[in-house]
Amino acid sequence: MEIVYSENREAQYFLNFSLYHLAALFVVILCFLALVDAAIPQIQLLLIGEIFVKEAVVKSVLLATVLVGCIFRPTLRLNELPIVTWTFCVLYLLAEIPYLMLSRGQIIEHVLLSYHAYYLLLLLAPALLAFRDTVSERTIIRWTVVIFLICAALGFAQHFTGQAILRTEAPDGSFEIPSWDFFGQVRAFSFFSASMNFGIFCALCGALGVALSRKMPIKGSLLCIFSGLACLTTLTRLCYLVFVCACTYAAVLTFGKKPTRARWHPFLYFGLGMMTVLFGLYSVVSETGDLQDAGSLLQRIEQWTYYYELLLHSTLVEKIFGFGIVQLAKVIPVYPMIIDNLFLALVLHIGILGLILFGILLVKMLLYLRRQALATQQPFIIAAASLWATLACAGIFNILFSSFGVVFALVLLCRKRTLNALDTTQISN
């Protein structure tokens, strides 16, 4: 009887273990679908001409899956993760709900939609602790490279043919690719909702190529070069800058020797991003229809000026807790102008206090990734940390919470390995 009982228990353990890892792989798939955010809509438009499964469904299924994982496999392995800051951010968002409803006149559906669009993937990490370190880095790298090759091939086709190839909007208006036509040229967007998102993915893959080149020089270099060429097809100056910065950061983390290396690089990258604004203003007199044209920059500055005036003449309460303005067409009242700035988006939505809380969270998430990259020297974690180092730079012209949140989630899922004790003692916090 004891032998039978033991065998049944082992069989049950093996079954649970297998289901757990299948669930973890499913979470990884959902993360990649959330990262390549237009894949599901484009496939539906290609096959049936309409969109039934929205992009938001992927996020919702991902959240539901990780919450179920937390119920059946709770864990307290925090290990330097900024859980306290995450908790404060979540509590603040909950406290904002009555303010946005009573003071700003929003209904609960619109408040939750704005939270879902902006913060869900950024705040998903605590729930992902149930699946932490469950997927091998090799699996994540292979999927990243395969997805990149598919997306890059489509991006090259869009650029060289001068055709969008895929649909740029849905019949019901629920899906649209913005700014893909650039003076008669196509900004390659591949399977992404915008060329900037495609460029961010190219930067991640470029940094991954740099990190891989330490042990696989040829394959890593080819991946980096191919990623750079794909990034060029986006015809987006900020994408070029983010790509160069991410690859530089990856090189410093991979080949550098000092334990304090790359600590101040994110500030440098932010400064370089601001210089692109100044460069655009300098070329304001240019009438050429190429990348030196400052038309889009002037339009953004006009929009930012509008919101600056709004903030300037607002009440103290509005400055602290925000206006509830979110760059999401589904939310009524619709935002009067495009925001396209991460810092401004936080202030307009949840106020200066929200900007401070989420600013602290983003910094702590970056520091966590940097520590993990230095401690493990794993290529994908180095690539993720390198991309995150460009967040302040990339956020100057875009709202990119989701893309960066997914990359952080993949790092949590990636199985870690530590260096020997002599190496880890040299890692600086």
C-alpha positions as a Markdown table, in Angstrom:
| # | Residue | x | y | z |
|---|---|---|---|---|
| 1 | Met | 0.0 | 0.0 | 0.0 |
| 2 | Glu | 2.8 | 2.4 | 0.9 |
| 3 | Ile | 4.5 | 1.8 | -2.5 |
| 4 | Val | 1.3 | 2.4 | -4.4 |
| 5 | Tyr | 0.6 | 5.6 | -2.4 |
| 6 | Ser | 4.2 | 6.8 | -3.0 |
| 7 | Glu | 3.9 | 6.1 | -6.8 |
| 8 | Asn | 0.5 | 7.9 | -7.0 |
| 9 | Arg | 2.0 | 10.9 | -5.1 |
| 10 | Glu | 5.0 | 11.1 | -7.5 |
| 11 | Ala | 2.7 | 10.8 | -10.5 |
| 12 | Gln | 0.6 | 13.6 | -9.1 |
| 13 | Tyr | 3.6 | 15.7 | -8.4 |
| 14 | Phe | 4.9 | 15.2 | -12.0 |
| 15 | Leu | 1.5 | 16.1 | -13.4 |
| 16 | Asn | 1.3 | 19.3 | -11.4 |
| 17 | Phe | 4.9 | 20.1 | -12.3 |
| 18 | Ser | 4.3 | 19.6 | -16.0 |
| 19 | Leu | 1.1 | 21.7 | -15.9 |
| 20 | Tyr | 2.9 | 24.4 | -14.1 |
| 21 | His | 5.7 | 24.6 | -16.7 |
| 22 | Leu | 3.1 | 24.5 | -19.5 |
| 23 | Ala | 1.4 | 27.5 | -17.9 |
| 24 | Ala | 4.7 | 29.3 | -17.6 |
| 25 | Leu | 5.3 | 28.7 | -21.4 |
| 26 | Phe | 1.8 | 30.0 | -22.1 |
| 27 | Val | 2.6 | 33.1 | -20.1 |
| 28 | Val | 5.7 | 33.6 | -22.2 |
| 29 | Ile | 3.7 | 33.3 | -25.4 |
| 30 | Leu | 1.2 | 35.9 | -24.1 |
| 31 | Cys | 4.1 | 38.2 | -23.2 |
| 32 | Phe | 5.5 | 38.0 | -26.7 |
| 33 | Leu | 2.0 | 38.7 | -28.1 |
| 34 | Ala | 1.7 | 41.7 | -25.9 |
| 35 | Leu | 5.1 | 42.9 | -27.0 |
| 36 | Val | 4.3 | 42.4 | -30.8 |
| 37 | Asp | 1.1 | 44.2 | -30.1 |
| 38 | Ala | -0.5 | 44.3 | -33.6 |
| 39 | Ala | 0.1 | 40.6 | -34.4 |
| 40 | Ile | -3.4 | 39.4 | -33.3 |
| 41 | Pro | -5.3 | 42.3 | -34.9 |
| 42 | Gln | -3.4 | 42.0 | -38.2 |
| 43 | Ile | -3.9 | 38.2 | -38.4 |
| 44 | Gln | -7.6 | 38.7 | -37.9 |
| 45 | Leu | -7.8 | 41.4 | -40.5 |
| 46 | Leu | -5.9 | 39.2 | -42.9 |
| 47 | Leu | -8.1 | 36.1 | -42.4 |
| 48 | Ile | -11.6 | 37.5 | -41.8 |
| 49 | Gly | -11.4 | 41.2 | -42.4 |
| 50 | Glu | -12.6 | 42.2 | -38.9 |
| 51 | Ile | -11.2 | 42.3 | -35.4 |
| 52 | Phe | -13.1 | 40.2 | -32.9 |
| 53 | Val | -10.3 | 39.6 | -30.4 |
| 54 | Lys | -8.9 | 42.9 | -29.3 |
| 55 | Glu | -5.3 | 43.5 | -28.3 |
| 56 | Ala | -6.6 | 44.2 | -24.8 |
| 57 | Val | -7.8 | 40.6 | -24.6 |
| 58 | Val | -4.2 | 39.4 | -24.6 |
| 59 | Lys | -3.4 | 41.5 | -21.6 |
| 60 | Ser | -6.5 | 40.4 | -19.8 |
| 61 | Val | -5.8 | 36.7 | -20.4 |
| 62 | Leu | -2.2 | 37.2 | -19.3 |
| 63 | Leu | -3.3 | 38.9 | -16.1 |
| 64 | Ala | -5.9 | 36.1 | -15.4 |
| 65 | Thr | -3.2 | 33.4 | -16.0 |
| 66 | Val | -0.7 | 34.8 | -13.7 |
| 67 | Leu | -3.3 | 35.4 | -11.0 |
| 68 | Val | -4.4 | 31.8 | -11.2 |
| 69 | Gly | -0.7 | 30.9 | -10.9 |
| 70 | Cys | -0.4 | 33.0 | -7.7 |
| 71 | Ile | -3.4 | 31.2 | -6.2 |
| 72 | Phe | -2.1 | 27.7 | -6.9 |
| 73 | Arg | 1.6 | 28.5 | -6.4 |
| 74 | Pro | 2.0 | 31.5 | -4.0 |
| 75 | Thr | 5.6 | 32.6 | -3.5 |
| 76 | Leu | 7.4 | 35.2 | -1.4 |
| 77 | Arg | 10.8 | 35.0 | -3.2 |
| 78 | Leu | 11.1 | 38.8 | -3.6 |
| 79 | Asn | 14.9 | 39.0 | -3.9 |
| 80 | Glu | 15.5 | 42.8 | -4.3 |
| 81 | Leu | 12.3 | 43.4 | -6.3 |
| 82 | Pro | 10.7 | 46.8 | -5.5 |
| 83 | Ile | 7.5 | 45.2 | -4.1 |
| 84 | Val | 7.0 | 48.1 | -1.6 |
| 85 | Thr | 7.0 | 50.7 | -4.4 |
| 86 | Trp | 4.8 | 48.5 | -6.6 |
| 87 | Thr | 2.3 | 48.3 | -3.7 |
| 88 | Phe | 2.3 | 52.1 | -3.2 |
| 89 | Cys | 1.7 | 52.6 | -6.9 |
| 90 | Val | -1.2 | 50.1 | -6.9 |
| 91 | Leu | -2.7 | 51.7 | -3.8 |
| 92 | Tyr | -2.4 | 55.2 | -5.3 |
| 93 | Leu | -4.2 | 54.0 | -8.5 |
| 94 | Leu | -7.0 | 52.6 | -6.3 |
| 95 | Ala | -7.2 | 55.9 | -4.4 |
| 96 | Glu | -7.3 | 57.8 | -7.7 |
| 97 | Ile | -10.5 | 56.0 | -8.8 |
| 98 | Pro | -13.0 | 58.0 | -6.6 |
| 99 | Tyr | -11.1 | 61.2 | -7.5 |
| 100 | Leu | -11.3 | 60.6 | -11.2 |
| 101 | Met | -15.0 | 59.6 | -11.0 |
| 102 | Leu | -16.2 | 62.3 | -8.6 |
| 103 | Ser | -13.9 | 65.2 | -9.5 |
| 104 | Arg | -13.2 | 64.5 | -13.2 |
| 105 | Gly | -16.6 | 63.0 | -14.1 |
| 106 | Gln | -15.3 | 59.8 | -15.5 |
| 107 | Ile | -17.2 | 56.5 | -15.3 |
| 108 | Ile | -15.5 | 53.5 | -13.7 |
| 109 | Glu | -15.3 | 51.7 | -17.1 |
| 110 | His | -13.2 | 54.5 | -18.6 |
| 111 | Val | -11.0 | 54.7 | -15.5 |
| 112 | Leu | -10.3 | 50.9 | -15.7 |
| 113 | Leu | -9.7 | 51.2 | -19.5 |
| 114 | Ser | -7.0 | 53.8 | -18.9 |
| 115 | Tyr | -5.4 | 51.8 | -16.2 |
| 116 | His | -5.5 | 48.7 | -18.4 |
| 117 | Ala | -3.9 | 50.6 | -21.3 |
| 118 | Tyr | -1.2 | 52.4 | -19.4 |
| 119 | Tyr | -0.2 | 50.4 | -16.3 |
| 120 | Leu | -1.3 | 46.8 | -16.4 |
| 121 | Leu | 1.9 | 45.3 | -18.0 |
| 122 | Leu | 4.1 | 47.6 | -15.9 |
| 123 | Leu | 2.5 | 46.5 | -12.7 |
| 124 | Leu | 2.2 | 42.8 | -13.6 |
| 125 | Ala | 5.6 | 41.7 | -12.1 |
| 126 | Pro | 4.3 | 40.9 | -8.6 |
| 127 | Ala | 1.8 | 38.5 | -9.9 |
| 128 | Leu | 4.5 | 36.9 | -12.2 |
| 129 | Leu | 6.5 | 35.9 | -9.1 |
| 130 | Ala | 4.5 | 32.6 | -9.2 |
| 131 | Phe | 6.3 | 31.8 | -12.5 |
| 132 | Arg | 9.6 | 33.3 | -11.6 |
| 133 | Asp | 12.7 | 31.6 | -13.1 |
| 134 | Thr | 10.7 | 28.9 | -14.8 |
| 135 | Val | 11.7 | 29.3 | -18.5 |
| 136 | Ser | 15.2 | 28.8 | -19.7 |
| 137 | Glu | 17.0 | 31.7 | -21.2 |
| 138 | Arg | 17.7 | 29.7 | -24.3 |
| 139 | Thr | 14.0 | 29.3 | -25.0 |
| 140 | Ile | 13.3 | 33.1 | -24.6 |
| 141 | Ile | 16.3 | 34.0 | -26.8 |
| 142 | Arg | 15.3 | 31.6 | -29.5 |
| 143 | Trp | 11.7 | 32.9 | -29.5 |
| 144 | Thr | 13.0 | 36.5 | -29.5 |
| 145 | Val | 15.2 | 35.9 | -32.5 |
| 146 | Val | 12.6 | 33.9 | -34.5 |
| 147 | Ile | 10.0 | 36.6 | -33.9 |
| 148 | Phe | 12.5 | 39.3 | -34.8 |
| 149 | Leu | 13.4 | 37.6 | -38.1 |
| 150 | Ile | 9.7 | 37.3 | -39.1 |
| 151 | Cys | 9.0 | 40.9 | -38.1 |
| 152 | Ala | 12.2 | 42.2 | -39.8 |
| 153 | Ala | 11.4 | 40.4 | -43.0 |
| 154 | Leu | 8.0 | 42.1 | -43.1 |
| 155 | Gly | 9.6 | 45.5 | -42.2 |
| 156 | Phe | 12.1 | 45.3 | -45.0 |
| 157 | Ala | 9.3 | 44.4 | -47.4 |
| 158 | Gln | 7.3 | 47.4 | -46.4 |
| 159 | His | 10.3 | 49.7 | -46.7 |
| 160 | Phe | 11.6 | 48.5 | -50.1 |
| 161 | Thr | 8.2 | 48.1 | -51.8 |
| 162 | Gly | 6.9 | 51.4 | -50.4 |
| 163 | Gln | 3.6 | 49.6 | -49.5 |
| 164 | Ala | 2.1 | 49.0 | -46.1 |
| 165 | Ile | 1.3 | 45.4 | -47.1 |
| 166 | Leu | -0.7 | 44.9 | -43.9 |
| 167 | Arg | -3.9 | 46.8 | -43.0 |
| 168 | Thr | -3.4 | 50.2 | -41.5 |
| 169 | Glu | -6.9 | 50.5 | -40.0 |
| 170 | Ala | -9.8 | 48.3 | -39.1 |
| 171 | Pro | -13.3 | 48.9 | -40.7 |
| 172 | Asp | -14.8 | 49.6 | -37.4 |
| 173 | Gly | -12.1 | 52.1 | -36.4 |
| 174 | Ser | -11.0 | 50.0 | -33.4 |
| 175 | Phe | -7.4 | 49.6 | -34.8 |
| 176 | Glu | -5.2 | 52.0 | -36.6 |
| 177 | Ile | -1.5 | 52.4 | -37.5 |
| 178 | Pro | -0.5 | 56.1 | -37.0 |
| 179 | Ser | 2.0 | 58.0 | -39.0 |
| 180 | Trp | 3.0 | 55.2 | -41.3 |
| 181 | Asp | 3.1 | 57.4 | -44.4 |
| 182 | Phe | 6.2 | 59.5 | -44.2 |
| 183 | Phe | 6.5 | 61.9 | -47.2 |
| 184 | Gly | 5.5 | 59.1 | -49.6 |
| 185 | Gln | 7.7 | 56.6 | -47.8 |
| 186 | Val | 6.6 | 53.8 | -45.5 |
| 187 | Arg | 7.7 | 53.9 | -41.9 |
| 188 | Ala | 8.1 | 50.1 | -41.4 |
| 189 | Phe | 5.8 | 49.0 | -38.6 |
| 190 | Ser | 5.8 | 45.2 | -39.3 |
| 191 | Phe | 3.4 | 43.4 | -36.8 |
| 192 | Phe | 3.5 | 46.4 | -34.4 |
| 193 | Ser | 1.0 | 49.1 | -33.7 |
| 194 | Ala | 3.5 | 51.8 | -34.5 |
| 195 | Ser | 6.9 | 52.1 | -36.1 |
| 196 | Met | 8.3 | 53.3 | -32.7 |
| 197 | Asn | 7.3 | 50.0 | -31.1 |
| 198 | Phe | 9.0 | 48.1 | -33.9 |
| 199 | Gly | 12.1 | 50.2 | -33.4 |
| 200 | Ile | 12.1 | 49.4 | -29.6 |
| 201 | Phe | 12.0 | 45.7 | -30.4 |
| 202 | Cys | 14.8 | 46.1 | -32.9 |
| 203 | Ala | 16.8 | 47.9 | -30.1 |
| 204 | Leu | 16.2 | 45.0 | -27.7 |
| 205 | Cys | 17.4 | 42.5 | -30.4 |
| 206 | Gly | 20.4 | 44.7 | -31.2 |
| 207 | Ala | 21.4 | 44.8 | -27.5 |
| 208 | Leu | 20.9 | 41.0 | -27.4 |
| 209 | Gly | 23.2 | 40.6 | -30.3 |
| 210 | Val | 25.9 | 42.6 | -28.5 |
| 211 | Ala | 25.5 | 40.5 | -25.4 |
| 212 | Leu | 25.6 | 37.3 | -27.4 |
| 213 | Ser | 28.8 | 38.3 | -29.2 |
| 214 | Arg | 30.9 | 37.6 | -26.2 |
| 215 | Lys | 30.5 | 33.9 | -26.6 |
| 216 | Met | 29.1 | 33.7 | -30.1 |
| 217 | Pro | 30.9 | 36.6 | -32.0 |
| 218 | Ile | 29.6 | 35.8 | -35.5 |
| 219 | Lys | 26.0 | 35.1 | -34.6 |
| 220 | Gly | 25.8 | 38.0 | -32.1 |
| 221 | Ser | 27.3 | 40.4 | -34.6 |
| 222 | Leu | 25.0 | 39.3 | -37.3 |
| 223 | Leu | 21.9 | 39.7 | -35.1 |
| 224 | Cys | 23.1 | 43.2 | -34.0 |
| 225 | Ile | 23.8 | 44.3 | -37.6 |
| 226 | Phe | 20.5 | 42.9 | -38.9 |
| 227 | Ser | 18.6 | 44.6 | -36.1 |
| 228 | Gly | 20.2 | 47.9 | -36.9 |
| 229 | Leu | 19.2 | 47.6 | -40.6 |
| 230 | Ala | 15.7 | 46.7 | -39.5 |
| 231 | Cys | 15.6 | 49.7 | -37.2 |
| 232 | Leu | 16.6 | 52.0 | -40.1 |
| 233 | Thr | 13.4 | 51.0 | -42.0 |
| 234 | Thr | 11.3 | 52.7 | -39.2 |
| 235 | Leu | 12.5 | 56.1 | -40.5 |
| 236 | Thr | 12.3 | 57.4 | -36.9 |
| 237 | Arg | 15.2 | 59.4 | -35.5 |
| 238 | Leu | 14.4 | 58.4 | -31.9 |
| 239 | Cys | 14.4 | 54.7 | -32.8 |
| 240 | Tyr | 18.0 | 55.2 | -34.2 |
| 241 | Leu | 19.1 | 56.9 | -31.0 |
| 242 | Val | 17.5 | 54.3 | -28.7 |
| 243 | Phe | 19.1 | 51.5 | -30.8 |
| 244 | Val | 22.6 | 53.0 | -30.5 |
| 245 | Cys | 22.2 | 53.7 | -26.7 |
| 246 | Ala | 20.9 | 50.2 | -26.0 |
| 247 | Cys | 23.7 | 48.6 | -27.9 |
| 248 | Thr | 26.3 | 50.9 | -26.1 |
| 249 | Tyr | 24.9 | 50.0 | -22.7 |
| 250 | Ala | 24.9 | 46.3 | -23.6 |
| 251 | Ala | 28.6 | 46.5 | -24.7 |
| 252 | Val | 29.5 | 48.2 | -21.4 |
| 253 | Leu | 27.7 | 45.6 | -19.3 |
| 254 | Thr | 29.1 | 42.7 | -21.4 |
| 255 | Phe | 32.7 | 43.7 | -21.9 |
| 256 | Gly | 33.3 | 46.2 | -19.1 |
| 257 | Lys | 35.2 | 45.3 | -15.9 |
| 258 | Lys | 34.4 | 48.0 | -13.4 |
| 259 | Pro | 31.5 | 47.0 | -11.0 |
| 260 | Thr | 30.1 | 50.6 | -11.2 |
| 261 | Arg | 30.0 | 50.6 | -15.0 |
| 262 | Ala | 27.0 | 52.0 | -16.8 |
| 263 | Arg | 25.5 | 53.6 | -13.7 |
| 264 | Trp | 25.1 | 57.0 | -15.1 |
| 265 | His | 24.4 | 56.1 | -18.7 |
| 266 | Pro | 20.6 | 56.6 | -18.5 |
| 267 | Phe | 21.1 | 60.3 | -17.7 |
| 268 | Leu | 23.4 | 60.6 | -20.7 |
| 269 | Tyr | 20.9 | 58.9 | -23.0 |
| 270 | Phe | 18.1 | 61.3 | -21.7 |
| 271 | Gly | 20.4 | 64.2 | -22.5 |
| 272 | Leu | 21.0 | 62.8 | -26.0 |
| 273 | Gly | 17.2 | 62.5 | -26.4 |
| 274 | Met | 16.7 | 66.1 | -25.5 |
| 275 | Met | 19.4 | 67.1 | -28.0 |
| 276 | Thr | 17.3 | 65.5 | -30.8 |
| 277 | Val | 14.6 | 68.1 | -29.9 |
| 278 | Leu | 17.2 | 70.9 | -30.1 |
| 279 | Phe | 18.5 | 69.5 | -33.4 |
| 280 | Gly | 14.9 | 69.4 | -34.8 |
| 281 | Leu | 14.4 | 73.1 | -33.8 |
| 282 | Tyr | 17.7 | 74.0 | -35.4 |
| 283 | Ser | 16.6 | 72.5 | -38.7 |
| 284 | Val | 13.2 | 74.2 | -38.5 |
| 285 | Val | 13.9 | 76.2 | -41.6 |
| 286 | Ser | 14.5 | 73.0 | -43.6 |
| 287 | Glu | 11.9 | 72.3 | -46.2 |
| 288 | Thr | 13.2 | 68.9 | -47.2 |
| 289 | Gly | 10.9 | 65.9 | -46.9 |
| 290 | Asp | 13.3 | 63.7 | -45.1 |
| 291 | Leu | 14.4 | 62.8 | -41.6 |
| 292 | Gln | 15.7 | 66.4 | -41.1 |
| 293 | Asp | 12.2 | 67.8 | -41.5 |
| 294 | Ala | 11.0 | 69.4 | -38.2 |
| 295 | Gly | 7.3 | 69.4 | -39.0 |
| 296 | Ser | 6.4 | 66.6 | -36.6 |
| 297 | Leu | 8.5 | 68.0 | -33.8 |
| 298 | Leu | 6.9 | 71.4 | -34.2 |
| 299 | Gln | 3.5 | 69.8 | -34.0 |
| 300 | Arg | 4.5 | 68.0 | -30.8 |
| 301 | Ile | 5.8 | 71.2 | -29.3 |
| 302 | Glu | 2.5 | 72.9 | -30.0 |
| 303 | Gln | 0.7 | 70.0 | -28.3 |
| 304 | Trp | 3.0 | 70.1 | -25.3 |
| 305 | Thr | 2.6 | 73.9 | -25.1 |
| 306 | Tyr | -1.2 | 73.4 | -24.9 |
| 307 | Tyr | -0.9 | 71.0 | -22.0 |
| 308 | Tyr | 1.7 | 73.2 | -20.3 |
| 309 | Glu | -0.9 | 76.0 | -20.4 |
| 310 | Leu | -3.5 | 73.7 | -19.0 |
| 311 | Leu | -1.2 | 72.7 | -16.1 |
| 312 | Leu | -0.2 | 76.3 | -15.5 |
| 313 | His | -3.8 | 77.5 | -15.1 |
| 314 | Ser | -5.0 | 74.4 | -13.1 |
| 315 | Thr | -5.8 | 74.2 | -9.4 |
| 316 | Leu | -3.4 | 72.7 | -6.9 |
| 317 | Val | -5.5 | 69.6 | -6.6 |
| 318 | Glu | -5.4 | 69.1 | -10.3 |
| 319 | Lys | -1.7 | 69.5 | -10.4 |
| 320 | Ile | -1.2 | 66.9 | -7.6 |
| 321 | Phe | -3.8 | 64.3 | -8.6 |
| 322 | Gly | -4.1 | 64.9 | -12.3 |
| 323 | Phe | -6.8 | 65.5 | -14.9 |
| 324 | Gly | -7.6 | 62.0 | -15.9 |
| 325 | Ile | -6.5 | 62.8 | -19.4 |
| 326 | Val | -5.2 | 59.7 | -21.1 |
| 327 | Gln | -4.1 | 59.1 | -24.7 |
| 328 | Leu | -6.8 | 56.5 | -25.4 |
| 329 | Ala | -9.6 | 57.2 | -27.9 |
| 330 | Lys | -11.9 | 54.8 | -26.1 |
| 331 | Val | -12.0 | 57.1 | -23.0 |
| 332 | Ile | -14.5 | 59.9 | -23.0 |
| 333 | Pro | -13.8 | 62.8 | -22.9 |
| 334 | Val | -11.3 | 62.1 | -25.6 |
| 335 | Tyr | -7.9 | 63.7 | -25.0 |
| 336 | Pro | -7.9 | 67.1 | -26.9 |
| 337 | Met | -4.4 | 66.6 | -28.3 |
| 338 | Ile | -1.9 | 63.8 | -28.7 |
| 339 | Ile | 0.5 | 63.7 | -25.6 |
| 340 | Asp | 3.3 | 61.4 | -26.8 |
| 341 | Asn | 5.5 | 62.1 | -23.8 |
| 342 | Leu | 5.8 | 59.6 | -20.9 |
| 343 | Phe | 6.4 | 62.2 | -18.2 |
| 344 | Leu | 3.6 | 64.5 | -19.4 |
| 345 | Ala | 1.2 | 61.5 | -19.7 |
| 346 | Leu | 1.7 | 60.6 | -16.0 |
| 347 | Val | 1.1 | 64.2 | -14.8 |
| 348 | Leu | -2.0 | 64.7 | -17.0 |
| 349 | His | -3.5 | 61.4 | -16.0 |
| 350 | Ile | -2.6 | 60.9 | -12.3 |
| 351 | Gly | -0.8 | 64.1 | -11.3 |
| 352 | Ile | 2.6 | 65.1 | -10.0 |
| 353 | Leu | 2.3 | 62.7 | -7.1 |
| 354 | Gly | 1.7 | 59.9 | -9.5 |
| 355 | Leu | 4.7 | 61.0 | -11.6 |
| 356 | Ile | 6.9 | 60.8 | -8.5 |
| 357 | Leu | 5.6 | 57.4 | -7.4 |
| 358 | Phe | 5.9 | 55.8 | -10.8 |
| 359 | Gly | 9.2 | 57.6 | -11.4 |
| 360 | Ile | 10.7 | 55.9 | -8.3 |
| 361 | Leu | 9.2 | 52.6 | -9.4 |
| 362 | Leu | 10.8 | 52.9 | -12.9 |
| 363 | Val | 14.2 | 53.7 | -11.5 |
| 364 | Lys | 14.1 | 50.8 | -9.1 |
| 365 | Met | 13.1 | 48.4 | -11.8 |
| 366 | Leu | 16.0 | 49.6 | -13.9 |
| 367 | Leu | 18.4 | 49.2 | -11.0 |
| 368 | Tyr | 17.1 | 45.7 | -10.4 |
| 369 | Leu | 17.7 | 44.8 | -14.1 |
| 370 | Arg | 21.2 | 46.2 | -13.9 |
| 371 | Arg | 22.1 | 44.2 | -10.8 |
| 372 | Gln | 20.7 | 41.1 | -12.4 |
| 373 | Ala | 22.7 | 41.7 | -15.6 |
| 374 | Leu | 25.9 | 42.2 | -13.7 |
| 375 | Ala | 25.4 | 39.3 | -11.4 |
| 376 | Thr | 24.4 | 36.7 | -14.1 |
| 377 | Gln | 25.9 | 38.0 | -17.3 |
| 378 | Gln | 23.1 | 36.4 | -19.1 |
| 379 | Pro | 22.6 | 37.9 | -22.6 |
| 380 | Phe | 18.8 | 38.4 | -22.5 |
| 381 | Ile | 18.9 | 40.0 | -19.1 |
| 382 | Ile | 21.7 | 42.3 | -20.3 |
| 383 | Ala | 19.6 | 43.2 | -23.4 |
| 384 | Ala | 16.6 | 43.9 | -21.2 |
| 385 | Ala | 18.6 | 46.1 | -18.8 |
| 386 | Ser | 20.1 | 47.9 | -21.8 |
| 387 | Leu | 16.7 | 48.7 | -23.3 |
| 388 | Trp | 15.4 | 49.9 | -19.9 |
| 389 | Ala | 18.4 | 52.2 | -19.7 |
| 390 | Thr | 16.9 | 54.1 | -22.7 |
| 391 | Leu | 13.4 | 54.5 | -21.2 |
| 392 | Ala | 13.8 | 58.2 | -20.3 |
| 393 | Cys | 15.2 | 58.9 | -23.7 |
| 394 | Ala | 12.5 | 56.9 | -25.5 |
| 395 | Gly | 9.8 | 58.4 | -23.4 |
| 396 | Ile | 10.4 | 61.9 | -24.7 |
| 397 | Phe | 8.3 | 61.3 | -27.8 |
| 398 | Asn | 6.2 | 58.3 | -26.8 |
| 399 | Ile | 4.2 | 56.5 | -24.0 |
| 400 | Leu | 5.9 | 53.1 | -23.7 |
| 401 | Phe | 4.8 | 51.6 | -20.5 |
| 402 | Ser | 3.6 | 48.3 | -22.1 |
| 403 | Ser | 6.6 | 47.5 | -24.2 |
| 404 | Phe | 9.1 | 48.0 | -21.3 |
| 405 | Gly | 6.8 | 46.2 | -18.8 |
| 406 | Val | 6.7 | 43.1 | -21.0 |
| 407 | Val | 10.5 | 43.0 | -21.3 |
| 408 | Phe | 10.7 | 43.2 | -17.5 |
| 409 | Ala | 8.2 | 40.4 | -17.2 |
| 410 | Leu | 10.3 | 38.2 | -19.5 |
| 411 | Val | 13.3 | 38.8 | -17.3 |
| 412 | Leu | 11.4 | 37.6 | -14.3 |
| 413 | Leu | 10.3 | 34.4 | -16.2 |
| 414 | Cys | 13.9 | 33.8 | -17.4 |
| 415 | Arg | 15.8 | 31.3 | -15.3 |
| 416 | Lys | 18.7 | 32.9 | -13.6 |
| 417 | Arg | 22.2 | 31.6 | -13.0 |
| 418 | Thr | 24.7 | 33.3 | -10.7 |
| 419 | Leu | 28.3 | 33.8 | -11.1 |
| 420 | Asn | 30.8 | 32.5 | -8.6 |
| 421 | Ala | 31.1 | 34.1 | -5.2 |
| 422 | Leu | 34.2 | 36.1 | -6.1 |
| 423 | Asp | 32.4 | 37.8 | -9.0 |
| 424 | Thr | 29.1 | 38.5 | -7.2 |
| 425 | Thr | 30.9 | 40.2 | -4.3 |
| 426 | Gln | 32.1 | 42.8 | -6.8 |
| 427 | Ile | 28.6 | 43.7 | -8.0 |
| 428 | Ser | 27.7 | 47.2 | -6.8 |
| 429 | Asn | 24.2 | 48.1 | -5.7 |
